[in-house]
Amino acid sequence: DGGITQSPKYLFRKEGQNVTLSCEQNLNHDAMYWYRQDPGQGLRLIYYSQIVNDFQKGDIAEGYSVSREKKESFPLTVTSAQKNPTAFYLCASSTGTGKGTNEKLFFGSGTQLSVL
Amino acid sequence: GESVGLHLPTLSVQEGDNSIINCAYSNSASDYFIWYKQESGKGPQFIIDIRSNMDKRQGQRVTVLLNKTVKHLSLQIAATQPGDSAVYFCAENISQAGTALIFGKGTTLSVSS
């Protein structure tokens, strides 16, 4: 059953703590993305990666970090520098490669991060 | 059916009516546009997309219209059903630019029986 798996579904962070959100895809997609969604708002881009071992900052990258060591995986770390981390985090993937055509994004089911 | 002007955050319709959700996009260089549906607590699901060399595209019960002159995109849903209740997002991008989709703020569609 192909798709994008995000875990955990709910995550709680203590002040000063780093937490990592998992995103795995078995769609053989080259490109992966992280978006943040606040209540009643649209999706804002945090980071994206068009190919393994390469990634670019999005509009709101401060306080976040990512890695892309494997094609299937694109974990997002919310660091202690992110002062307002409470949000719904969405991971997505697409077939787009490098500077090729942009295909539609396939989204995971999201992770709700809350601060204790 | 009910139509709305340029982006309203909410739209309420009766079951069986036609719905029209509007979106104004920002970049005149954008050449790829897409609509997503998001139900509460879930990730967005693809509905329909359109490239700038077209001004209309139809799917099952949905139609997307693109007006590049005024940078306007609309999603029409025929015979709206309660299961269509969700938040609808439009998004834009420039193909070949190696960038990511830029999303609008979304419109909440509520369908009453």
Interface residues (C-beta under 8 A of the other chain):
Chain A: I4 Q6 Y33 Y35 G40 Q41 G42 L43 R44 L45 Y48 Q50 G58 L90 A92 G96 G98 K99 G100 T101 N102 K104 L105 F106 F107 G108 S109 G110 Q112
Chain B: P9 Y32 I34 Y36 G41 K42 G43 P44 Q45 F46 D49 F89 N93 I94 S95 Q96 A97 G98 T99 A100 L101 I102 F103 G104 K105 G106
